[in-house]
Every structure is written in structure tokens, then in C-alpha cells.
Amino acid sequence: MADTSPRKGMPSPRLDEPAFRRRFLDQFRDPAFRPLSADLDRIAAAAWDAYVNSRKSPLTTKAGAGFADPDYDLSVDWIAARDAIRAAERRHADRSRPNILLINGSTRSEHTCPGEMSKSYRLVELAREICDGQGAETVVLDLSRLASEYGRTIYPCKACFSTSAALCHWPCSCYPNYSLGQTHDWMNEIYPMWVAAHGIMIVTPVNWYHGSSSLKLMIDRLVCADGGNPDPTRTHGKDATKAKAIELAGWEYPRHLAGRHFSIVVHGDVEGAENVRRSLSDWLSSMRLQSAGALAELDRYIGYFKPYATNHQELDADVAISFIGDGRERPMLQARARQLGVEERIRWHGIIRDAAALLPAFDLFVLSSRTEGTPIALFEAMSAGVPIVATRVGGVPDVVTDADALLVASENPRALADAIRRVQSDRVDAASRAQAALQRLEQSFAVDPWLAAYERIYRAIARPASNRR
């Protein structure tokens, strides 16, 4: 059998005391600390003692029942993280209300050097409004706080999994490491967010053909969620030899996040959006998460090769059109879109079952029919609470009024375009009309009012002819 003993030979990273003190005290350069120099010397001495004696986890407790070695001393930080994950598992098991985790993958923030919010954050906020409107419990994970909030840190993955799957603990036990000053690790709060979620949406920009460094840090640290060892006492902490033996005896590879649904929105201004979207999709799928569907995996360009100074204006002006349904004029319309150079902004979805469930995700519903009866799709848009622009044909004016929707004449593309722009430019008015349409639906077209109306008709018909005068 091949020798599986851990390979050694890298140079030591250990510091001597003078180097350690310089590095430790460097964080106190502000002149405000000068009167405290004697106190800082004593604190530096205590920190050196923790460092030289490798007190990674100074506070521990016995593992207790449920672990392979109940007498093993486990870090109280790890136990707290494990307990938070168990509480999150109970929330996940409760399907009465969907839990959606929205992740802003951009590091840009107005609260630090860039001086401006990111487009990713704006898109996350749009998604949050939609999820909240559907009654979901929405949690926003804003990774920009890694660069803008004091004490927010995600430390790099140490790649324990590459030594042995059993050596990678779930949740991660590598941090905090007090002896190395590696504290305030955010992942112990992030793991329960992923566990509790029924659906996860990641919105990220493209940074040099990749996702952001903030996003990549989180992704790497989620390796323990896919095959990680939930019992550190089996390996007696980080005993690589024991871990190798356990893995070679047969590792069950537990999928701690399997079954959750995911969505990905990747936006860029030069190249790389498609590759980033594909790599994120492959990563999540490899952990046995399930895509929420073709519409849930998007890569788009906002301000393609345009000045960065106007990037938010490009997002303001960005319009994408989704055609749901099919018909004999589709090839002609697609050809016309190519002629106008707008094919990248249009998605042709064809016939989609239960398309009404998708309507709340849109900013606007447009019914541009030349002729109509009483369109069911219009009722579905009213129910979704989405602003409506429709042509004044057939039974449309009987369903919605000018107080509920923007109605325009048929065969008048300029008027239709103006109505669409009006919704874009005045979101408050559009939301007010959408709310009025929803109220009209509930008051005039819900089941109970219709049943009452039918009952009145039948009663009128059933009355003797002499009583009808």
C-alpha cells in the first residue's frame, strides 16, 4: 500500500518575538494610542504568549454525547456555529414560508473608497422587493461589507479537504484562530444563512473574467458544506494521519446543502459574463443544488464598453424584453430585432407552463394585441401586482380602466412605447396603478363576486314572469 503519511517540507512561517511585536503593534499607529503605549506593550506580550504556545482555541468544552469521542475538547466557537446550523436546519424544514437568500457579490460600496454603490446591490434590492411582495422571508447577504465594515472578514480556505475529506469539518473549524489573530470570521454567520434558505440568488459583477474576490472567498469556504466532516472528534481536531485513514476506510461524503434551489445573475461591462455564470452554475450544481430554471440563470452586459463613470445611468436605461408565447409572426419579429440591433435585449421563451407564476419578477406587463376577447393573461398580471400597459381592444377596457393600467390605441407603436417609458420613469405612479388593478381584481373579478352575480341572474330568471315587471 502506498505511503499516505502527510508530506512535509515547506519553510516555516513562524515569526520571532521582535517581528511579531512589530506586526502586532502596527495596527495601533494612530497617534491616539500613544498615551496607551505601556498598556499596549502588556497586550502585545499576552498576544505573543498565545502565539508562541499556539493557543488556537483557548476556550473549549467536552464534546459530550453524540460525538465519536465525547471526552474530546471542542472549541466553544465551533459548538456555537454547529448549534446555529442546527437551528437553521429546523427553519429550512419549515416549508410554511419560503426563505430566500439574496447575495450581493460585488465589493463596491459608497461607504468606502469607490464612493458609489454597486449595480449588483441595486439588482439585489429589486429582487428583495419582489420576494418580499410574494410573502417570502428574505435575507440579504451583502459581501461588500467585507471592505466597508469594521471586523468583517472571511479568511481564505486552507484546503484541508485536499489532504482528506474527513479533515474538512462542517462547519469549518479552521477559524477563529486566536493565536494567529484570525478572528471575526464571518463564515460562522454565513453558513446558517445558506442552510436555512430554500432558494439562493447570487448577483455578481465580472472582475477580470472572474467573480469578485469577496464572492470567491465565500465560495472557497463553502467547501465544507459539500462532503465536510460534521464530527471533528473523529479526527481529533486536525490530525491529518487519522483523517486519511478515515477517508480511505470509506467516506460517506455528506451533501449538507443538497436540494436547495439557486439563481444566478451575472453582469459585466466588457468580457466574461457567460463564463462566470457558467462556472457558478457548475459549482452549485456540483453541490447538488438545483437550478430554479433557465430564466433563473442570466448573464448580461450593462454599458458594454461604455465609460465607467456612467455605469449606473446605463443600468437605469437598460431594458430587456421577454416574449412569452408563440405564433407564426415570431420569425419575422426575430429578424426585425436583428435588423434593429436589439436582439441581445430580447428573450423569446415560447410557450411556458404556469407562466403566471413568473409575472411578479417583471417590471411591466405589456399586452399589445390587435384583437382580444377577455384575456386571462390580463387577470394574471393584475393578480401578480405588476404594472400593466395594454391596447384598448376587445374586452380589455371591461377588465381594466385608465385608473388601473395605461391603455393605448391598437396599431399605434409610438403610443405603446410612450406608455412603457412612462412606467419606467414614474415607478410610484406605476405601483399605484398596479395596486388599483389588484384591488379591482379582488372586488370585481374574484370568485365570490362572480358567484354572487351568477346567483342574482339565476334568481331573476327563476322569478315568476309576473314578478319581473
Protein Blocks (a to p, Z undefined) as FASTA:
>chain_A
ZZfbdcehiacfbdcfklmmmmmmmmmmpfklmmmmmmmmmmmmmmmmmmmnopablccc
debghiablmbccdfklmmmmmmmmmmmmmmmpmkbccdddddfbfbdfklmnopacfkl
mmmmmmmmmmmmnopacddddfklmmmpghiacdddehlmmmomklpccddfkbccfkno
pghilklmmmmmmmmpmbdcdddddeehiacfklmmmmmmmmmmnopafblklnnpjafk
lmmmmmmnopfhiafkgoiacddddddfbehklmmmmmmmmmmmmnopacebjklpccdd
ehihiafklmmmmmmmpccdddedddfklmmmmmmmmmnopmmmpccebjaehklmmmmm
pmbdcdfbfbdcddfklmmmmmnopacddddehjllmmpcfklpccddehilklmmmmmm
mmmmmmmlmmmmmmmmmmmmmmmmmmklmmmmmmmmmmmmmpcfklmZZ
